[in-house]
Amino acid sequence: MLKKGGIVLPLSMLPPGKKAVVVDMIGGEGIRRRLIDMGIVRGVEILVVKNDVGPLIVRVGEMRFALGFGMAQKILVEEL
């Protein structure tokens, strides 16, 4: 999938240390609301801190969050 000249992929596919911009979120209102409450919205920069066994750890601004693999699959990003 291409968008804005870059490749759009699920957040779960990014390795640790990579930054990306959120371009879309897949899912119903409940999932979208939860992500919005964490500050994960379109256009925000996100850094993958940990992506191996267990939940993904991401940084949004000065906050860190743990996301399950299923949730991370629903966040579409463009790598920076």
N, C-alpha and C positions, 0 to 999 in steps of 0.2 A: 504494500500500500504506500503510495507517495502523497506527500502533502507539503506545501511550501518549499519544494525542492529537496526535502530530506526524507528519510525513511521513517515511517511511523510504525512503532512496534509496541507490544505490551511492556510495561515497566518490569515485569518479571524476567525479561530477557536481557536486561542490562547487567553488566558485571559491576562489582564494587568499584567505587571511585569515579564512575561515570555520572555526568550531569545530563539532564534532559529537561525539556519543557513539556508540560501536560497539554495535549491537544484535544483530548476527548475522554469521556468516561462511558463505559458500557454498563447498563444495568438499570434497574428500577429506581423509583424515587427514594426508597430506603437506603440503598447503596450510595446514591448520589448525595443524599443529605449527610450521611456519615463522612464521606470524603470531604465535602464542603466544610463540615465542622472541624476537620483536621487541617483546613487550609489548602487542601488539594483541589485546585480549581483550574480551569483552562487558563493557560498563559503563565502559570507559576513554574519557577525553576525548582527542580527536585534533584537531590543527590542520593545515589545508592551507596549506603555505608556497608551493608552486609547482604549478600545474596548467596547463601549456600544452604546447608541443612537448617530447617526451621524457618521462622518468618523472615521476610525481608525487613531490613532496618533502613529507613530513608530519613533524610533531613530535608525539611521544608523551612526555609528561613533559619531561625535559631532552634527550632523544635525538631525532635526525633520521634519517629513513630515506627511501630512494628506492624507490618501488614502480612496477612496470610497470603499464600500463593494465589488462591482464587481471587482475592481482592486485587492483588497486584496485576493479575491477568486482565482486569477490567479497566485499568488505567492505561490509556494509549499516550505514548510520548514520542517526541522527536529528539534524538540524541544531539547534544551540543558538541 
